[in-house]
């Protein structure tokens, strides 16, 4: 797993080096298309810096490294679930499956 992550990092470094501004443009487009998500992400960043929120271990496996704040509802920006990267991806798969079933 660590090897594939390093390969991905290397691929992204090469892509950014060959295409100056690619990442900035991509992020700007995402931010413009997702204002509610962006606002929720920024609210969590600010709450973490100010101490209003404190990172917790992954609620599924207990991991403490690289824990992400996951929003089930972006309209409630400080209601987050703390998930490790693996469980965060799994949660998004679960949500996608629920959306498909509906």
N, CA, C and O atoms as a GROMACS GRO file, in nm:
protein
  408
    1UNK      N    1   0.083  -0.120   0.000
    1UNK     CA    2   0.000   0.000   0.000
    1UNK      C    3   0.087   0.125   0.000
    1UNK      O    4   0.061   0.219  -0.076
    2UNK      N    5   0.189   0.128   0.085
    2UNK     CA    6   0.277   0.245   0.092
    2UNK      C    7   0.347   0.268  -0.041
    2UNK      O    8   0.370   0.382  -0.080
    3UNK      N    9   0.381   0.160  -0.110
    3UNK     CA   10   0.449   0.174  -0.239
    3UNK      C   11   0.356   0.238  -0.343
    3UNK      O   12   0.399   0.324  -0.420
    4UNK      N   13   0.230   0.196  -0.344
    4UNK     CA   14   0.138   0.254  -0.442
    4UNK      C   15   0.110   0.401  -0.409
    4UNK      O   16   0.090   0.482  -0.500
    5UNK      N   17   0.108   0.437  -0.280
    5UNK     CA   18   0.088   0.577  -0.242
    5UNK      C   19   0.207   0.660  -0.289
    5UNK      O   20   0.190   0.772  -0.337
    6UNK      N   21   0.328   0.607  -0.275
    6UNK     CA   22   0.447   0.679  -0.319
    6UNK      C   23   0.447   0.692  -0.472
    6UNK      O   24   0.487   0.796  -0.525
    7UNK      N   25   0.404   0.587  -0.542
    7UNK     CA   26   0.393   0.594  -0.688
    7UNK      C   27   0.294   0.703  -0.729
    7UNK      O   28   0.319   0.777  -0.825
    8UNK      N   29   0.183   0.713  -0.657
    8UNK     CA   30   0.084   0.815  -0.688
    8UNK      C   31   0.141   0.954  -0.662
    8UNK      O   32   0.121   1.045  -0.742
    9UNK      N   33   0.212   0.970  -0.551
    9UNK     CA   34   0.275   1.099  -0.522
    9UNK      C   35   0.374   1.138  -0.632
    9UNK      O   36   0.377   1.252  -0.676
   10UNK      N   37   0.453   1.042  -0.675
   10UNK     CA   38   0.550   1.069  -0.782
   10UNK      C   39   0.480   1.108  -0.912
   10UNK      O   40   0.522   1.200  -0.981
   11UNK      N   41   0.372   1.038  -0.943
   11UNK     CA   42   0.295   1.068  -1.064
   11UNK      C   43   0.238   1.210  -1.057
   11UNK      O   44   0.243   1.284  -1.155
   12UNK      N   45   0.186   1.247  -0.940
   12UNK     CA   46   0.130   1.382  -0.926
   12UNK      C   47   0.239   1.488  -0.933
   12UNK      O   48   0.217   1.595  -0.990
   13UNK      N   49   0.356   1.462  -0.875
   13UNK     CA   50   0.466   1.557  -0.884
   13UNK      C   51   0.505   1.580  -1.030
   13UNK      O   52   0.527   1.694  -1.072
   14UNK      N   53   0.515   1.472  -1.108
   14UNK     CA   54   0.549   1.483  -1.250
   14UNK      C   55   0.441   1.561  -1.326
   14UNK      O   56   0.471   1.646  -1.409
   15UNK      N   57   0.315   1.530  -1.298
   15UNK     CA   58   0.203   1.598  -1.363
   15UNK      C   59   0.205   1.748  -1.334
   15UNK      O   60   0.187   1.829  -1.424
   16UNK      N   61   0.226   1.784  -1.207
   16UNK     CA   62   0.230   1.926  -1.170
   16UNK      C   63   0.350   1.996  -1.234
   16UNK      O   64   0.340   2.112  -1.276
   17UNK      N   65   0.466   1.927  -1.240
   17UNK     CA   66   0.585   1.987  -1.299
   17UNK      C   67   0.566   2.011  -1.449
   17UNK      O   68   0.613   2.112  -1.503
   18UNK      N   69   0.498   1.919  -1.515
   18UNK     CA   70   0.477   1.931  -1.659
   18UNK      C   71   0.363   2.026  -1.695
   18UNK      O   72   0.354   2.072  -1.809
   19UNK      N   73   0.276   2.056  -1.598
   19UNK     CA   74   0.158   2.140  -1.623
   19UNK      C   75   0.145   2.246  -1.515
   19UNK      O   76   0.059   2.235  -1.428
   20UNK      N   77   0.228   2.350  -1.520
   20UNK     CA   78   0.219   2.454  -1.417
   20UNK      C   79   0.078   2.512  -1.408
   20UNK      O   80   0.015   2.542  -1.509
   21UNK      N   81   0.031   2.526  -1.286
   21UNK     CA   82  -0.103   2.581  -1.264
   21UNK      C   83  -0.213   2.478  -1.269
   21UNK      O   84  -0.328   2.511  -1.237
   22UNK      N   85  -0.184   2.354  -1.307
   22UNK     CA   86  -0.287   2.250  -1.319
   22UNK      C   87  -0.360   2.231  -1.187
   22UNK      O   88  -0.484   2.233  -1.183
   23UNK      N   89  -0.286   2.213  -1.080
   23UNK     CA   90  -0.348   2.188  -0.951
   23UNK      C   91  -0.428   2.309  -0.904
   23UNK      O   92  -0.538   2.295  -0.851
   24UNK      N   93  -0.373   2.428  -0.923
   24UNK     CA   94  -0.440   2.551  -0.882
   24UNK      C   95  -0.571   2.568  -0.959
   24UNK      O   96  -0.674   2.600  -0.901
   25UNK      N   97  -0.566   2.545  -1.090
   25UNK     CA   98  -0.687   2.557  -1.173
   25UNK      C   99  -0.792   2.453  -1.132
   25UNK      O  100  -0.910   2.484  -1.121
   26UNK      N  101  -0.746   2.331  -1.112
   26UNK     CA  102  -0.836   2.222  -1.073
   26UNK      C  103  -0.904   2.255  -0.940
   26UNK      O  104  -1.025   2.237  -0.926
   27UNK      N  105  -0.826   2.304  -0.844
   27UNK     CA  106  -0.882   2.337  -0.713
   27UNK      C  107  -0.979   2.455  -0.723
   27UNK      O  108  -1.084   2.454  -0.658
   28UNK      N  109  -0.946   2.554  -0.803
   28UNK     CA  110  -1.034   2.670  -0.819
   28UNK      C  111  -1.168   2.628  -0.879
   28UNK      O  112  -1.273   2.676  -0.836
   29UNK      N  113  -1.166   2.538  -0.977
   29UNK     CA  114  -1.289   2.488  -1.038
   29UNK      C  115  -1.373   2.411  -0.936
   29UNK      O  116  -1.494   2.429  -0.928
   30UNK      N  117  -1.306   2.326  -0.857
   30UNK     CA  118  -1.378   2.249  -0.755
   30UNK      C  119  -1.440   2.343  -0.653
   30UNK      O  120  -1.557   2.327  -0.617
   31UNK      N  121  -1.363   2.441  -0.606
   31UNK     CA  122  -1.414   2.536  -0.507
   31UNK      C  123  -1.536   2.611  -0.561
   31UNK      O  124  -1.633   2.632  -0.487
   32UNK      N  125  -1.532   2.653  -0.686
   32UNK     CA  126  -1.644   2.726  -0.746
   32UNK      C  127  -1.767   2.637  -0.761
   32UNK      O  128  -1.880   2.684  -0.745
   33UNK      N  129  -1.746   2.510  -0.790
   33UNK     CA  130  -1.857   2.417  -0.810
   33UNK      C  131  -1.914   2.363  -0.680
   33UNK      O  132  -2.025   2.309  -0.679
   34UNK      N  133  -1.840   2.376  -0.569
   34UNK     CA  134  -1.881   2.316  -0.442
   34UNK      C  135  -1.871   2.414  -0.325
   34UNK      O  136  -1.797   2.388  -0.230
   35UNK      N  137  -1.943   2.524  -0.330
   35UNK     CA  138  -1.926   2.626  -0.225
   35UNK      C  139  -1.965   2.577  -0.086
   35UNK      O  140  -1.900   2.614   0.012
   36UNK      N  141  -2.070   2.494  -0.075
   36UNK     CA  142  -2.111   2.447   0.058
   36UNK      C  143  -2.005   2.354   0.118
   36UNK      O  144  -1.974   2.362   0.237
   37UNK      N  145  -1.950   2.266   0.034
   37UNK     CA  146  -1.844   2.176   0.082
   37UNK      C  147  -1.721   2.256   0.122
   37UNK      O  148  -1.661   2.229   0.226
   38UNK      N  149  -1.684   2.352   0.040
   38UNK     CA  150  -1.568   2.436   0.070
   38UNK      C  151  -1.586   2.509   0.202
   38UNK      O  152  -1.494   2.514   0.284
   39UNK      N  153  -1.704   2.564   0.223
   39UNK     CA  154  -1.732   2.637   0.348
   39UNK      C  155  -1.723   2.542   0.468
   39UNK      O  156  -1.669   2.580   0.572
   40UNK      N  157  -1.775   2.421   0.455
   40UNK     CA  158  -1.768   2.324   0.565
   40UNK      C  159  -1.623   2.285   0.594
   40UNK      O  160  -1.584   2.275   0.710
   41UNK      N  161  -1.545   2.264   0.488
   41UNK     CA  162  -1.404   2.228   0.508
   41UNK      C  163  -1.328   2.340   0.579
   41UNK      O  164  -1.250   2.315   0.670
   42UNK      N  165  -1.354   2.464   0.535
   42UNK     CA  166  -1.286   2.578   0.598
   42UNK      C  167  -1.330   2.594   0.744
   42UNK      O  168  -1.249   2.630   0.829
   43UNK      N  169  -1.456   2.567   0.774
   43UNK     CA  170  -1.506   2.577   0.911
   43UNK      C  171  -1.434   2.477   1.001
   43UNK      O  172  -1.399   2.509   1.115
   44UNK      N  173  -1.412   2.356   0.950
   44UNK     CA  174  -1.340   2.254   1.028
   44UNK      C  175  -1.195   2.296   1.046
   44UNK      O  176  -1.141   2.284   1.156
   45UNK      N  177  -1.131   2.346   0.941
   45UNK     CA  178  -0.992   2.391   0.953
   45UNK      C  179  -0.980   2.498   1.062
   45UNK      O  180  -0.890   2.492   1.146
   46UNK      N  181  -1.071   2.596   1.059
   46UNK     CA  182  -1.067   2.704   1.158
   46UNK      C  183  -1.094   2.650   1.299
   46UNK      O  184  -1.026   2.689   1.394
   47UNK      N  185  -1.192   2.561   1.312
   47UNK     CA  186  -1.225   2.505   1.443
   47UNK      C  187  -1.109   2.423   1.499
   47UNK      O  188  -1.086   2.423   1.620
   48UNK      N  189  -1.036   2.354   1.414
   48UNK     CA  190  -0.919   2.279   1.460
   48UNK      C  191  -0.810   2.375   1.506
   48UNK      O  192  -0.749   2.354   1.611
   49UNK      N  193  -0.784   2.481   1.429
   49UNK     CA  194  -0.682   2.578   1.468
   49UNK      C  195  -0.717   2.650   1.597
   49UNK      O  196  -0.629   2.676   1.680
   50UNK      N  197  -0.845   2.682   1.614
   50UNK     CA  198  -0.887   2.758   1.732
   50UNK      C  199  -0.910   2.670   1.855
   50UNK      O  200  -0.928   2.721   1.965
   51UNK      N  201  -0.909   2.539   1.836
   51UNK     CA  202  -0.929   2.448   1.947
   51UNK      C  203  -1.074   2.412   1.973
   51UNK      O  204  -1.104   2.338   2.066
   52UNK      N  205  -1.165   2.462   1.890
   52UNK     CA  206  -1.306   2.430   1.907
   52UNK      C  207  -1.332   2.282   1.874
   52UNK      O  208  -1.418   2.219   1.935
   53UNK      N  209  -1.256   2.229   1.780
   53UNK     CA  210  -1.259   2.086   1.746
   53UNK      C  211  -1.122   2.029   1.773
   53UNK      O  212  -1.020   2.096   1.756
   54UNK      N  213  -1.119   1.904   1.816
   54UNK     CA  214  -0.994   1.832   1.838
   54UNK      C  215  -1.003   1.700   1.762
   54UNK      O  216  -1.101   1.628   1.775
   55UNK      N  217  -0.900   1.671   1.684
   55UNK     CA  218  -0.901   1.545   1.610
   55UNK      C  219  -0.912   1.428   1.707
   55UNK      O  220  -0.852   1.426   1.814
   56UNK      N  221  -0.992   1.330   1.666
   56UNK     CA  222  -1.014   1.210   1.745
   56UNK      C  223  -0.961   1.090   1.666
   56UNK      O  224  -0.936   1.101   1.546
   57UNK      N  225  -0.945   0.976   1.731
   57UNK     CA  226  -0.907   0.854   1.657
   57UNK      C  227  -1.020   0.814   1.561
   57UNK      O  228  -1.134   0.856   1.577
   58UNK      N  229  -0.986   0.734   1.463
   58UNK     CA  230  -1.085   0.684   1.368
   58UNK      C  231  -1.195   0.613   1.446
   58UNK      O  232  -1.167   0.529   1.531
   59UNK      N  233  -1.319   0.648   1.417
   59UNK     CA  234  -1.430   0.589   1.492
   59UNK      C  235  -1.455   0.443   1.456
   59UNK      O  236  -1.527   0.374   1.527
   60UNK      N  237  -1.396   0.396   1.347
   60UNK     CA  238  -1.416   0.257   1.307
   60UNK      C  239  -1.303   0.165   1.353
   60UNK      O  240  -1.328   0.056   1.403
   61UNK      N  241  -1.179   0.210   1.335
   61UNK     CA  242  -1.067   0.120   1.364
   61UNK      C  243  -0.977   0.170   1.476
   61UNK      O  244  -0.892   0.096   1.524
   62UNK      N  245  -0.994   0.294   1.518
   62UNK     CA  246  -0.914   0.349   1.626
   62UNK      C  247  -0.780   0.406   1.585
   62UNK      O  248  -0.703   0.450   1.670
   63UNK      N  249  -0.750   0.407   1.455
   63UNK     CA  250  -0.623   0.461   1.408
   63UNK      C  251  -0.613   0.609   1.444
   63UNK      O  252  -0.713   0.679   1.450
   64UNK      N  253  -0.490   0.655   1.468
   64UNK     CA  254  -0.470   0.795   1.504
   64UNK      C  255  -0.389   0.871   1.400
   64UNK      O  256  -0.378   0.993   1.409
   65UNK      N  257  -0.332   0.803   1.301
   65UNK     CA  258  -0.252   0.868   1.197
   65UNK      C  259  -0.342   0.915   1.083
   65UNK      O  260  -0.429   0.842   1.037
   66UNK      N  261  -0.320   1.037   1.037
   66UNK     CA  262  -0.386   1.092   0.919
   66UNK      C  263  -0.538   1.083   0.925
   66UNK      O  264  -0.602   1.050   0.825
   67UNK      N  265  -0.596   1.110   1.039
   67UNK     CA  266  -0.740   1.102   1.053
   67UNK      C  267  -0.805   1.221   0.983
   67UNK      O  268  -0.758   1.334   0.996
   68UNK      N  269  -0.915   1.195   0.909
   68UNK     CA  270  -0.987   1.297   0.833
   68UNK      C  271  -1.119   1.329   0.902
   68UNK      O  272  -1.178   1.244   0.969
   69UNK      N  273  -1.163   1.451   0.884
   69UNK     CA  274  -1.298   1.489   0.927
   69UNK      C  275  -1.392   1.461   0.811
   69UNK      O  276  -1.375   1.518   0.703
   70UNK      N  277  -1.490   1.375   0.831
   70UNK     CA  278  -1.586   1.343   0.726
   70UNK      C  279  -1.720   1.407   0.760
   70UNK      O  280  -1.768   1.395   0.873
   71UNK      N  281  -1.780   1.474   0.662
   71UNK     CA  282  -1.911   1.535   0.679
   71UNK      C  283  -2.016   1.444   0.617
   71UNK      O  284  -2.009   1.412   0.499
   72UNK      N  285  -2.114   1.401   0.697
   72UNK     CA  286  -2.230   1.335   0.639
   72UNK      C  287  -2.325   1.441   0.585
   72UNK      O  288  -2.396   1.417   0.487
   73UNK      N  289  -2.327   1.558   0.649
   73UNK     CA  290  -2.414   1.669   0.609
   73UNK      C  291  -2.332   1.797   0.606
   73UNK      O  292  -2.287   1.844   0.711
   74UNK      N  293  -2.312   1.852   0.489
   74UNK     CA  294  -2.232   1.974   0.479
   74UNK      C  295  -2.304   2.094   0.538
   74UNK      O  296  -2.242   2.196   0.568
   75UNK      N  297  -2.435   2.083   0.556
   75UNK     CA  298  -2.510   2.192   0.617
   75UNK      C  299  -2.484   2.201   0.768
   75UNK      O  300  -2.522   2.299   0.832
   76UNK      N  301  -2.419   2.099   0.822
   76UNK     CA  302  -2.379   2.098   0.964
   76UNK      C  303  -2.226   2.087   0.967
   76UNK      O  304  -2.173   1.979   0.994
   77UNK      N  305  -2.156   2.198   0.940
   77UNK     CA  306  -2.012   2.191   0.915
   77UNK      C  307  -1.926   2.140   1.031
   77UNK      O  308  -1.817   2.089   1.006
   78UNK      N  309  -1.970   2.153   1.153
   78UNK     CA  310  -1.887   2.106   1.265
   78UNK      C  311  -1.930   1.970   1.317
   78UNK      O  312  -1.874   1.921   1.415
   79UNK      N  313  -2.030   1.909   1.254
   79UNK     CA  314  -2.067   1.772   1.286
   79UNK      C  315  -1.988   1.681   1.192
   79UNK      O  316  -2.025   1.662   1.076
   80UNK      N  317  -1.880   1.626   1.244
   80UNK     CA  318  -1.792   1.544   1.161
   80UNK      C  319  -1.772   1.408   1.225
   80UNK      O  320  -1.789   1.390   1.346
   81UNK      N  321  -1.735   1.313   1.141
   81UNK     CA  322  -1.694   1.180   1.185
   81UNK      C  323  -1.545   1.173   1.158
   81UNK      O  324  -1.499   1.213   1.051
   82UNK      N  325  -1.470   1.124   1.253
   82UNK     CA  326  -1.325   1.113   1.237
   82UNK      C  327  -1.295   0.975   1.182
   82UNK      O  328  -1.323   0.873   1.245
   83UNK      N  329  -1.236   0.973   1.062
   83UNK     CA  330  -1.210   0.847   0.992
   83UNK      C  331  -1.069   0.847   0.934
   83UNK      O  332  -1.020   0.948   0.885
   84UNK      N  333  -1.004   0.731   0.941
   84UNK     CA  334  -0.873   0.715   0.876
   84UNK      C  335  -0.896   0.714   0.725
   84UNK      O  336  -1.010   0.696   0.682
   85UNK      N  337  -0.793   0.733   0.645
   85UNK     CA  338  -0.813   0.738   0.500
   85UNK      C  339  -0.885   0.615   0.443
   85UNK      O  340  -0.971   0.629   0.355
   86UNK      N  341  -0.852   0.497   0.492
   86UNK     CA  342  -0.916   0.375   0.441
   86UNK      C  343  -1.064   0.375   0.473
   86UNK      O  344  -1.147   0.349   0.385
   87UNK      N  345  -1.099   0.403   0.598
   87UNK     CA  346  -1.240   0.404   0.637
   87UNK      C  347  -1.315   0.522   0.576
   87UNK      O  348  -1.435   0.513   0.553
   88UNK      N  349  -1.244   0.632   0.550
   88UNK     CA  350  -1.307   0.746   0.484
   88UNK      C  351  -1.349   0.709   0.342
   88UNK      O  352  -1.460   0.741   0.300
   89UNK      N  353  -1.260   0.642   0.269
   89UNK     CA  354  -1.295   0.596   0.134
   89UNK      C  355  -1.412   0.498   0.140
   89UNK      O  356  -1.504   0.505   0.058
   90UNK      N  357  -1.408   0.407   0.239
   90UNK     CA  358  -1.516   0.310   0.254
   90UNK      C  359  -1.649   0.380   0.282
   90UNK      O  360  -1.752   0.341   0.227
   91UNK      N  361  -1.648   0.484   0.365
   91UNK     CA  362  -1.771   0.559   0.394
   91UNK      C  363  -1.827   0.622   0.268
   91UNK      O  364  -1.948   0.621   0.247
   92UNK      N  365  -1.741   0.678   0.183
   92UNK     CA  366  -1.788   0.737   0.058
   92UNK      C  367  -1.846   0.630  -0.034
   92UNK      O  368  -1.944   0.656  -0.105
   93UNK      N  369  -1.787   0.511  -0.034
   93UNK     CA  370  -1.843   0.401  -0.114
   93UNK      C  371  -1.981   0.364  -0.062
   93UNK      O  372  -2.074   0.342  -0.141
   94UNK      N  373  -1.995   0.356   0.070
   94UNK     CA  374  -2.126   0.325   0.130
   94UNK      C  375  -2.230   0.428   0.090
   94UNK      O  376  -2.342   0.393   0.054
   95UNK      N  377  -2.193   0.556   0.097
   95UNK     CA  378  -2.287   0.662   0.060
   95UNK      C  379  -2.323   0.655  -0.088
   95UNK      O  380  -2.438   0.679  -0.125
   96UNK      N  381  -2.225   0.623  -0.173
   96UNK     CA  382  -2.252   0.610  -0.318
   96UNK      C  383  -2.348   0.492  -0.342
   96UNK      O  384  -2.437   0.503  -0.426
   97UNK      N  385  -2.329   0.383  -0.271
   97UNK     CA  386  -2.417   0.268  -0.286
   97UNK      C  387  -2.559   0.301  -0.240
   97UNK      O  388  -2.656   0.257  -0.303
   98UNK      N  389  -2.571   0.377  -0.132
   98UNK     CA  390  -2.703   0.419  -0.085
   98UNK      C  391  -2.772   0.507  -0.188
   98UNK      O  392  -2.893   0.495  -0.212
   99UNK      N  393  -2.696   0.597  -0.250
   99UNK     CA  394  -2.752   0.687  -0.351
   99UNK      C  395  -2.797   0.608  -0.473
   99UNK      O  396  -2.900   0.640  -0.533
  100UNK      N  397  -2.721   0.505  -0.511
  100UNK     CA  398  -2.758   0.423  -0.626
  100UNK      C  399  -2.885   0.344  -0.598
  100UNK      O  400  -2.968   0.327  -0.687
  101UNK      N  401  -2.900   0.297  -0.474
  101UNK     CA  402  -3.015   0.216  -0.436
  101UNK      C  403  -3.143   0.298  -0.428
  101UNK      O  404  -3.254   0.245  -0.441
  102UNK      N  405  -3.128   0.427  -0.406
  102UNK     CA  406  -3.248   0.513  -0.389
  102UNK      C  407  -3.314   0.546  -0.520
  102UNK      O  408  -3.415   0.616  -0.521
   0.00000   0.00000   0.00000
